[in-house]
Amino acid sequence: MLLVLSEEHKEHLGFLTQVDSAVVGEFGRIAVEFLRKGTNPKIYEGAARKLNVSSDIIQHGVEGLTYLLTEGSKLMISEIDFQDSVLVLGFSEELNKLLLQLYLDNRKEIRSILGELAPKLPSYHSLEWRLDVQLASRSLRQQIKPAVTIKLHLDQNGDQTTKILQTDPATLLHLIQQLEQALGEMKTNHCRRIVRNIK
């Protein structure tokens, strides 16, 4: 799977051809630091003074490199696919090898940083349910009014929360059918291909 870079990203990464390999390595370190701690204008200004360019050019170069490394790490693309993706940029052989080495050295760390940034959603712990049926009331002697009460226990960051839901059986059956349909969709070749590429 190849990375698709927009013209803007190609333009931002084009600055890397104007600097030597030590500077590109430093940009890689700054890119990983950018993911870990966020942007730091002082670093961009210091690098801009040393290279005699504007800090915007440095910032765009680092952001372009960050995008290249994060997208590659997110998709876990192979060495060959990464080289083919970078080949489109028209860089020298030495710069391509340096970018590949940056990618391979930082791939696991970038994936762990991205994993920490992902929102922590609640996960299923257990479920309790009860079926209540109202057979009659003072005004109606013969009525059947069923209700399903569900107590859903969820785990989120080690804390356990409880949600209580109540519905009628017809709505519950419709919900079950929709969930079964969604599970059936996950077994199609199209969905399997998408899930494989996400991992």
Accessible surface in RSA format (square Angstrom, percent):
REM  Atomic radii and reference values for relative SASA: ProtOr
REM  Chains: A
REM  Algorithm: Lee & Richards
REM  Probe-radius: 1.40
REM  Slices: 20
REM RES _ NUM      All-atoms   Total-Side   Main-Chain    Non-polar    All polar
REM                ABS   REL    ABS   REL    ABS   REL    ABS   REL    ABS   REL
RES MET A   1   105.19  54.5  66.29  43.9  38.90  92.6  78.08  66.4  27.11  35.9
RES LEU A   2    93.55  52.1  79.19  56.7  14.36  36.1  79.19  55.6  14.36  38.6
RES LEU A   3    17.30   9.6   4.81   3.4  12.48  31.4   5.87   4.1  11.42  30.7
RES VAL A   4   134.15  88.3 113.61 102.8  20.55  49.5 117.25 101.9  16.90  45.8
RES LEU A   5    15.71   8.7   3.24   2.3  12.46  31.3   3.24   2.3  12.46  33.5
RES SER A   6    56.60  47.8  43.17  57.6  13.43  30.9  51.63 109.9   4.97   7.0
RES GLU A   7   131.45  75.5 124.76  94.4   6.69  15.9  69.05 133.6  62.40  50.9
RES GLU A   8   109.49  62.9 103.67  78.4   5.82  13.9  33.11  64.1  76.38  62.4
RES HIS A   9    43.41  23.7  43.41  30.2   0.00   0.0  24.85  25.6  18.55  21.6
RES LYS A  10    60.49  29.5  54.00  33.1   6.49  15.4  25.39  22.9  35.10  37.4
RES GLU A  11   133.81  76.8 113.60  85.9  20.20  48.1  44.56  86.2  89.25  72.9
RES HIS A  12    30.00  16.4  25.97  18.0   4.03  10.3  18.28  18.8  11.72  13.6
RES LEU A  13     0.21   0.1   0.21   0.1   0.00   0.0   0.21   0.1   0.00   0.0
RES GLY A  14    25.14  31.0   0.00   N/A  25.14  31.0  22.80  62.6   2.35   5.3
RES PHE A  15    15.42   7.7  12.53   7.8   2.89   7.5  13.68   8.3   1.73   5.0
RES LEU A  16     0.65   0.4   0.00   0.0   0.65   1.6   0.00   0.0   0.65   1.8
RES THR A  17    76.95  54.7  45.65  46.3  31.29  74.6  36.30  48.8  40.65  61.4
RES GLN A  18   135.61  75.8  97.09  71.0  38.52  91.7  41.02  87.3  94.59  71.7
RES VAL A  19    25.21  16.6   5.80   5.2  19.42  46.8  13.22  11.5  11.99  32.5
RES ASP A  20    92.92  65.1  78.70  78.3  14.22  33.6  45.88 108.0  47.04  46.9
RES SER A  21    50.07  42.3  40.88  54.6   9.20  21.2  13.51  28.8  36.56  51.2
RES ALA A  22    77.77  71.5  57.24  88.3  20.54  46.7  69.64  98.1   8.13  21.5
RES VAL A  23    33.46  22.0  31.50  28.5   1.96   4.7  33.46  29.1   0.00   0.0
RES VAL A  24     0.44   0.3   0.44   0.4   0.00   0.0   0.44   0.4   0.00   0.0
RES GLY A  25    26.12  32.2   0.00   N/A  26.12  32.2  20.05  55.0   6.08  13.6
RES GLU A  26    74.64  42.9  70.99  53.7   3.65   8.7  34.85  67.4  39.79  32.5
RES PHE A  27     2.16   1.1   2.16   1.3   0.00   0.0   2.16   1.3   0.00   0.0
RES GLY A  28     0.00   0.0   0.00   N/A   0.00   0.0   0.00   0.0   0.00   0.0
RES ARG A  29   124.13  52.1 116.66  59.5   7.47  17.8  72.39  98.9  51.74  31.4
RES ILE A  30     8.76   5.0   8.53   6.4   0.23   0.6   8.53   6.1   0.23   0.6
RES ALA A  31     0.96   0.9   0.83   1.3   0.12   0.3   0.96   1.3   0.00   0.0
RES VAL A  32     7.83   5.1   7.61   6.9   0.22   0.5   7.77   6.8   0.05   0.1
RES GLU A  33    36.08  20.7  35.80  27.1   0.28   0.7  17.33  33.5  18.74  15.3
RES PHE A  34    53.20  26.6  47.32  29.3   5.88  15.3  49.43  30.0   3.77  10.8
RES LEU A  35    28.09  15.6  17.39  12.4  10.70  26.9  19.86  13.9   8.23  22.1
RES ARG A  36   115.76  48.6  85.84  43.8  29.93  71.3  44.83  61.3  70.94  43.0
RES LYS A  37   160.08  78.1 121.81  74.7  38.27  91.1  81.96  73.8  78.12  83.2
RES GLY A  38    35.07  43.3   0.00   N/A  35.07  43.3  27.43  75.3   7.65  17.1
RES THR A  39    79.65  56.6  56.97  57.8  22.68  54.0  55.57  74.6  24.07  36.4
RES ASN A  40    63.55  43.8  59.42  57.4   4.14  10.0  15.81  38.0  47.75  46.2
RES PRO A  41    80.87  58.9  80.20  73.1   0.67   2.4  80.75  66.7   0.12   0.8
RES LYS A  42   163.76  79.9 155.84  95.6   7.92  18.9  99.59  89.6  64.17  68.4
RES ILE A  43    56.21  32.0  47.86  35.7   8.36  20.1  54.59  39.3   1.62   4.4
RES TYR A  44     7.15   3.3   7.15   4.1   0.00   0.0   6.01   4.5   1.14   1.4
RES GLU A  45    83.41  47.9  81.64  61.8   1.77   4.2  20.97  40.6  62.44  51.0
RES GLY A  46    18.15  22.4   0.00   N/A  18.15  22.4  17.17  47.1   0.98   2.2
RES ALA A  47    17.88  16.4  12.48  19.3   5.40  12.3  15.59  22.0   2.29   6.1
RES ALA A  48     7.16   6.6   6.27   9.7   0.89   2.0   6.45   9.1   0.71   1.9
RES ARG A  49   175.53  73.7 157.09  80.1  18.44  43.9  79.74 109.0  95.79  58.1
RES LYS A  50   176.89  86.3 143.90  88.3  32.99  78.5  95.94  86.4  80.95  86.2
RES LEU A  51    54.45  30.3  35.18  25.2  19.27  48.4  39.05  27.4  15.40  41.4
RES ASN A  52   134.49  92.7 102.70  99.2  31.80  76.6  34.27  82.5 100.22  96.9
RES VAL A  53    47.08  31.0  27.80  25.2  19.28  46.5  37.83  32.9   9.25  25.1
RES SER A  54    61.01  51.6  45.98  61.4  15.03  34.6  51.18 109.0   9.83  13.8
RES SER A  55    39.01  33.0  34.29  45.8   4.72  10.9   6.91  14.7  32.10  45.0
RES ASP A  56    85.93  60.2  85.32  84.9   0.61   1.4  14.29  33.6  71.64  71.4
RES ILE A  57    72.63  41.3  69.79  52.0   2.85   6.9  71.62  51.6   1.01   2.7
RES ILE A  58     0.00   0.0   0.00   0.0   0.00   0.0   0.00   0.0   0.00   0.0
RES GLN A  59    57.30  32.0  57.30  41.9   0.00   0.0   1.77   3.8  55.53  42.1
RES HIS A  60    73.80  40.3  73.80  51.3   0.00   0.0  52.23  53.8  21.57  25.1
RES GLY A  61     0.00   0.0   0.00   N/A   0.00   0.0   0.00   0.0   0.00   0.0
RES VAL A  62     0.00   0.0   0.00   0.0   0.00   0.0   0.00   0.0   0.00   0.0
RES GLU A  63    57.37  32.9  52.27  39.5   5.10  12.2  20.03  38.7  37.34  30.5
RES GLY A  64     0.45   0.5   0.00   N/A   0.45   0.5   0.32   0.9   0.13   0.3
RES LEU A  65     0.00   0.0   0.00   0.0   0.00   0.0   0.00   0.0   0.00   0.0
RES THR A  66     9.10   6.5   8.43   8.5   0.67   1.6   9.10  12.2   0.00   0.0
RES TYR A  67    70.26  32.8  66.90  38.1   3.35   8.7  42.10  31.6  28.16  34.7
RES LEU A  68     0.01   0.0   0.01   0.0   0.00   0.0   0.01   0.0   0.00   0.0
RES LEU A  69     0.90   0.5   0.90   0.6   0.00   0.0   0.90   0.6   0.00   0.0
RES THR A  70    13.31   9.5  13.31  13.5   0.00   0.0   6.23   8.4   7.08  10.7
RES GLU A  71    34.64  19.9  34.64  26.2   0.00   0.0   2.66   5.1  31.99  26.1
RES GLY A  72     0.00   0.0   0.00   N/A   0.00   0.0   0.00   0.0   0.00   0.0
RES SER A  73     0.01   0.0   0.01   0.0   0.00   0.0   0.00   0.0   0.01   0.0
RES LYS A  74   100.11  48.8  97.42  59.8   2.69   6.4  56.83  51.2  43.27  46.1
RES LEU A  75    50.42  28.1  37.95  27.2  12.47  31.3  37.95  26.7  12.47  33.6
RES MET A  76    85.93  44.5  65.30  43.2  20.63  49.1  65.30  55.5  20.63  27.3
RES ILE A  77     5.45   3.1   0.95   0.7   4.50  10.9   5.40   3.9   0.05   0.1
RES SER A  78    56.72  47.9  47.46  63.3   9.26  21.3  48.26 102.8   8.46  11.9
RES GLU A  79    86.19  49.5  83.66  63.3   2.53   6.0  17.30  33.5  68.89  56.2
RES ILE A  80   120.47  68.6 120.47  89.7   0.00   0.0 120.47  86.8   0.00   0.0
RES ASP A  81    31.70  22.2  31.70  31.6   0.00   0.0   0.03   0.1  31.67  31.6
RES PHE A  82     0.42   0.2   0.42   0.3   0.00   0.0   0.42   0.3   0.00   0.0
RES GLN A  83    70.25  39.3  67.88  49.6   2.37   5.6  17.23  36.7  53.02  40.2
RES ASP A  84    56.91  39.9  54.01  53.8   2.90   6.9  10.29  24.2  46.63  46.5
RES SER A  85     2.39   2.0   0.00   0.0   2.39   5.5   1.00   2.1   1.39   1.9
RES VAL A  86     0.75   0.5   0.75   0.7   0.00   0.0   0.75   0.6   0.00   0.0
RES LEU A  87   112.53  62.7 102.72  73.5   9.82  24.7 102.83  72.2   9.71  26.1
RES VAL A  88    97.47  64.1  67.61  61.2  29.86  72.0  77.02  66.9  20.45  55.5
RES LEU A  89    27.55  15.3   1.51   1.1  26.04  65.5   4.34   3.0  23.21  62.5
RES GLY A  90    64.51  79.6   0.00   N/A  64.51  79.6  34.54  94.8  29.97  67.1
RES PHE A  91    19.06   9.5   3.76   2.3  15.30  39.8   4.37   2.6  14.69  42.0
RES SER A  92    69.64  58.9  53.77  71.8  15.88  36.6  54.16 115.3  15.48  21.7
RES GLU A  93   113.30  65.0 105.94  80.1   7.36  17.5  51.55  99.7  61.75  50.4
RES GLU A  94   117.91  67.7 110.30  83.4   7.61  18.1  49.97  96.7  67.93  55.5
RES LEU A  95    15.02   8.4  13.19   9.4   1.83   4.6  14.73  10.3   0.30   0.8
RES ASN A  96    12.95   8.9  11.29  10.9   1.66   4.0   7.46  18.0   5.48   5.3
RES LYS A  97   124.64  60.8 120.05  73.7   4.59  10.9  68.36  61.5  56.28  59.9
RES LEU A  98    43.29  24.1  39.44  28.2   3.85   9.7  42.86  30.1   0.43   1.1
RES LEU A  99     0.00   0.0   0.00   0.0   0.00   0.0   0.00   0.0   0.00   0.0
RES LEU A 100    18.00  10.0  18.00  12.9   0.00   0.0  18.00  12.6   0.00   0.0
RES GLN A 101    92.74  51.9  92.60  67.7   0.14   0.3  34.62  73.7  58.12  44.1
RES LEU A 102    18.97  10.6  17.60  12.6   1.37   3.4  18.46  13.0   0.50   1.4
RES TYR A 103     0.10   0.0   0.01   0.0   0.09   0.2   0.04   0.0   0.06   0.1
RES LEU A 104    49.25  27.4  30.26  21.7  18.99  47.7  30.34  21.3  18.91  50.9
RES ASP A 105    96.49  67.6  63.77  63.5  32.72  77.4  25.39  59.8  71.10  70.9
RES ASN A 106    23.07  15.9  23.07  22.3   0.00   0.0   0.00   0.0  23.07  22.3
RES ARG A 107    51.03  21.4  51.03  26.0   0.00   0.0   0.29   0.4  50.74  30.8
RES LYS A 108   171.31  83.6 164.32 100.8   6.99  16.6 110.08  99.1  61.23  65.2
RES GLU A 109    64.56  37.1  56.98  43.1   7.58  18.0  32.83  63.5  31.73  25.9
RES ILE A 110     0.55   0.3   0.55   0.4   0.00   0.0   0.55   0.4   0.00   0.0
RES ARG A 111    90.14  37.8  81.01  41.3   9.14  21.8  18.19  24.9  71.96  43.6
RES SER A 112    59.83  50.6  47.38  63.2  12.45  28.7  46.70  99.4  13.14  18.4
RES ILE A 113    11.91   6.8  11.91   8.9   0.00   0.0  11.91   8.6   0.00   0.0
RES LEU A 114    41.94  23.4  35.52  25.4   6.41  16.1  35.85  25.2   6.09  16.4
RES GLY A 115    38.24  47.2   0.00   N/A  38.24  47.2  33.82  92.8   4.42   9.9
RES GLU A 116   132.91  76.3 109.74  83.0  23.17  55.2  44.34  85.8  88.57  72.3
RES LEU A 117   117.16  65.2  89.41  64.0  27.75  69.8  92.86  65.2  24.29  65.4
RES ALA A 118    49.46  45.5  39.75  61.3   9.71  22.1  46.22  65.1   3.24   8.6
RES PRO A 119   109.12  79.5  86.39  78.8  22.73  82.6  97.12  80.2  12.00  74.6
RES LYS A 120   117.45  57.3 102.68  63.0  14.77  35.2  80.37  72.3  37.07  39.5
RES LEU A 121   137.36  76.5 117.84  84.3  19.52  49.1 117.84  82.8  19.52  52.5
RES PRO A 122    63.23  46.1  42.56  38.8  20.67  75.1  42.56  35.1  20.67 128.5
RES SER A 123    61.85  52.3  56.55  75.5   5.30  12.2  44.96  95.7  16.88  23.7
RES TYR A 124   144.25  67.3 119.36  67.9  24.89  64.8  93.84  70.5  50.41  62.1
RES HIS A 125    94.28  51.5  73.01  50.8  21.26  54.4  44.58  45.9  49.69  57.8
RES SER A 126    40.45  34.2  38.95  52.0   1.50   3.5  32.94  70.1   7.52  10.5
RES LEU A 127    80.83  45.0  55.88  40.0  24.94  62.7  55.88  39.2  24.94  67.1
RES GLU A 128    93.62  53.8  88.67  67.1   4.96  11.8  40.18  77.7  53.44  43.6
RES TRP A 129   168.98  67.8 140.88  68.2  28.10  66.0 114.18  60.9  54.80  88.9
RES ARG A 130   142.58  59.9 139.11  70.9   3.47   8.3  60.43  82.6  82.15  49.8
RES LEU A 131    95.52  53.2  71.38  51.1  24.14  60.7  71.38  50.1  24.14  65.0
RES ASP A 132    50.60  35.4  47.21  47.0   3.38   8.0  26.69  62.8  23.90  23.8
RES VAL A 133    66.73  43.9  37.82  34.2  28.91  69.7  38.90  33.8  27.83  75.5
RES GLN A 134    77.98  43.6  70.12  51.2   7.85  18.7  30.25  64.4  47.73  36.2
RES LEU A 135   117.23  65.3 109.50  78.3   7.73  19.4 109.50  76.9   7.73  20.8
RES ALA A 136    52.82  48.6  32.64  50.4  20.18  45.9  33.13  46.7  19.69  52.2
RES SER A 137    40.88  34.5  22.75  30.4  18.12  41.8  32.00  68.1   8.88  12.4
RES ARG A 138   246.67 103.6 210.16 107.1  36.51  86.9  90.48 123.7 156.19  94.7
RES SER A 139   102.23  86.4  67.02  89.4  35.21  81.1  54.92 116.9  47.31  66.3
RES LEU A 140   103.39  57.6 102.44  73.3   0.94   2.4 103.39  72.6   0.00   0.0
RES ARG A 141   202.71  85.1 187.63  95.6  15.09  35.9  62.45  85.3 140.26  85.0
RES GLN A 142   174.38  97.5 140.72 102.8  33.66  80.2  48.54 103.3 125.84  95.4
RES GLN A 143    38.32  21.4  30.11  22.0   8.21  19.5  19.41  41.3  18.91  14.3
RES ILE A 144   134.16  76.3 105.44  78.6  28.71  69.2 105.44  75.9  28.71  77.9
RES LYS A 145   130.18  63.5 125.50  77.0   4.68  11.1  73.28  66.0  56.90  60.6
RES PRO A 146    47.47  34.6  42.60  38.8   4.87  17.7  42.60  35.2   4.87  30.3
RES ALA A 147    23.29  21.4  23.29  35.9   0.00   0.0  23.29  32.8   0.00   0.0
RES VAL A 148    12.07   7.9  12.07  10.9   0.00   0.0  12.07  10.5   0.00   0.0
RES THR A 149    23.10  16.4  21.76  22.1   1.34   3.2  21.24  28.5   1.87   2.8
RES ILE A 150    23.63  13.4  23.63  17.6   0.00   0.0  23.63  17.0   0.00   0.0
RES LYS A 151    79.06  38.6  78.67  48.3   0.39   0.9  26.51  23.9  52.55  56.0
RES LEU A 152    40.25  22.4  40.25  28.8   0.00   0.0  40.25  28.3   0.00   0.0
RES HIS A 153    26.31  14.4  26.31  18.3   0.00   0.0  21.34  22.0   4.97   5.8
RES LEU A 154    24.85  13.8  24.85  17.8   0.00   0.0  24.85  17.5   0.00   0.0
RES ASP A 155    46.78  32.8  44.90  44.7   1.88   4.4  15.13  35.6  31.65  31.6
RES GLN A 156    64.08  35.8  59.88  43.8   4.20  10.0  10.56  22.5  53.52  40.6
RES ASN A 157   112.00  77.2  67.89  65.6  44.11 106.2  38.11  91.7  73.89  71.4
RES GLY A 158    79.23  97.7   0.00   N/A  79.23  97.7  39.37 108.0  39.86  89.3
RES ASP A 159    97.62  68.4  93.47  93.0   4.15   9.8  24.49  57.6  73.13  72.9
RES GLN A 160   102.72  57.4  69.66  50.9  33.06  78.7  22.28  47.4  80.43  61.0
RES THR A 161    56.89  40.5  52.00  52.7   4.89  11.6  53.61  72.0   3.28   5.0
RES THR A 162    63.62  45.2  35.84  36.3  27.78  66.2  18.67  25.1  44.95  67.9
RES LYS A 163   109.78  53.6 107.32  65.8   2.46   5.9  54.51  49.1  55.28  58.9
RES ILE A 164   119.22  67.8  89.54  66.7  29.68  71.5  89.54  64.5  29.68  80.6
RES LEU A 165    91.29  50.8  87.49  62.6   3.80   9.6  91.29  64.1   0.00   0.0
RES GLN A 166   119.94  67.1  85.63  62.6  34.31  81.7  25.34  53.9  94.60  71.7
RES THR A 167    33.50  23.8  23.07  23.4  10.43  24.9  30.45  40.9   3.05   4.6
RES ASP A 168    64.36  45.1  61.40  61.1   2.95   7.0  29.36  69.1  34.99  34.9
RES PRO A 169    41.76  30.4  41.11  37.5   0.65   2.4  41.64  34.4   0.12   0.7
RES ALA A 170    70.23  64.6  57.63  88.9  12.60  28.7  62.12  87.5   8.11  21.5
RES THR A 171    72.78  51.8  68.33  69.3   4.44  10.6  52.79  70.9  19.98  30.2
RES LEU A 172    38.39  21.4  37.95  27.1   0.44   1.1  38.39  27.0   0.00   0.0
RES LEU A 173   108.32  60.3 108.25  77.4   0.07   0.2 108.25  76.0   0.07   0.2
RES HIS A 174   103.50  56.6 101.71  70.7   1.80   4.6  67.16  69.2  36.34  42.3
RES LEU A 175    92.36  51.4  91.56  65.5   0.80   2.0  92.33  64.8   0.02   0.1
RES ILE A 176    72.60  41.3  71.94  53.6   0.66   1.6  72.57  52.3   0.03   0.1
RES GLN A 177   109.66  61.3 104.48  76.4   5.19  12.3  31.74  67.6  77.92  59.1
RES GLN A 178    84.54  47.3  79.83  58.3   4.71  11.2  26.04  55.4  58.50  44.4
RES LEU A 179   103.43  57.6 102.83  73.6   0.60   1.5 102.94  72.3   0.49   1.3
RES GLU A 180   108.81  62.5  99.77  75.5   9.04  21.5  38.47  74.4  70.34  57.4
RES GLN A 181   109.80  61.4  98.47  72.0  11.33  27.0  39.83  84.8  69.97  53.1
RES ALA A 182    53.61  49.3  46.95  72.4   6.67  15.2  51.97  73.2   1.64   4.4
RES LEU A 183   116.67  65.0 115.53  82.6   1.15   2.9 115.64  81.2   1.03   2.8
RES GLY A 184    36.60  45.1   0.00   N/A  36.60  45.1  29.39  80.6   7.22  16.2
RES GLU A 185    95.58  54.9  93.19  70.5   2.39   5.7  24.51  47.4  71.07  58.0
RES MET A 186    96.09  49.8  89.51  59.2   6.58  15.7  64.33  54.7  31.76  42.1
RES LYS A 187   144.25  70.4 132.65  81.4  11.60  27.6  76.95  69.3  67.31  71.7
RES THR A 188    62.92  44.8  55.71  56.5   7.21  17.2  60.04  80.6   2.88   4.4
RES ASN A 189   108.32  74.7 101.25  97.8   7.08  17.0  21.01  50.6  87.31  84.4
RES HIS A 190   111.52  60.9 109.42  76.1   2.10   5.4  81.18  83.7  30.33  35.3
RES CYS A 191    25.18  19.0  24.47  27.3   0.71   1.7   1.87   4.7  23.31  25.1
RES ARG A 192   126.13  53.0 120.92  61.6   5.21  12.4  35.35  48.3  90.78  55.0
RES ARG A 193   124.14  52.1 124.06  63.2   0.08   0.2  44.26  60.5  79.88  48.4
RES ILE A 194    79.89  45.5  78.00  58.1   1.89   4.6  79.75  57.4   0.14   0.4
RES VAL A 195    45.70  30.1  45.68  41.4   0.02   0.0  45.70  39.7   0.00   0.0
RES ARG A 196   162.46  68.2 146.25  74.6  16.21  38.6  69.80  95.4  92.66  56.2
RES ASN A 197    60.61  41.8  55.85  54.0   4.77  11.5  12.34  29.7  48.28  46.7
RES ILE A 198   118.81  67.6 106.49  79.3  12.32  29.7 109.46  78.8   9.35  25.4
RES LYS A 199   156.25  76.2 136.31  83.6  19.94  47.5  97.97  88.2  58.28  62.1
END  Absolute sums over single chains surface
CHAIN  1 A    13682.9      11588.5       2094.3       7959.7       5723.1
END  Absolute sums over all chains
TOTAL         13682.9      11588.5       2094.3       7959.7       5723.1
